[in-house]
Amino acid sequence: MNKITIIIISCLISSITHGQGVSSIIRKGNNSYKDSTSLTRYDDANILYLKALEQDSTNDKARYNLGNTFYRQQNLDDAIASYESVINNPKASKEAKFKAYHNLGNAYLQKKRISAKC
């Protein structure tokens, strides 16, 4: 094989491995998010989703799930920012954008309820 072929194959393998790493991290974050026995489940999930975003900053699943952890922690401004990031991501699927719009509305509604109590 010539050098160019080896470089192309190396890049393809690297990108495949890279993608699996992000998916694996997101799965671990999802498991942490769902772990009802852990008092730090949302914090743990948050860290994992941020780690996934370090590897792929345009990953709409990690960004959406990060918004969900912020929402559960009543960190509504960050939740809103995460959902808006998914909505504004041109690579995000229609389904991801639909979910983000739905949760964005919920976050704004919750924020309004909290500010009305103050």
Summary of the structure (lengths in Angstrom):
residues: 118
radius of gyration: 17.4
end to end distance: 69.5
largest distance: 69.5
contacts: 343
relative contact order: 0.10
helix: 81%
strand: 0%
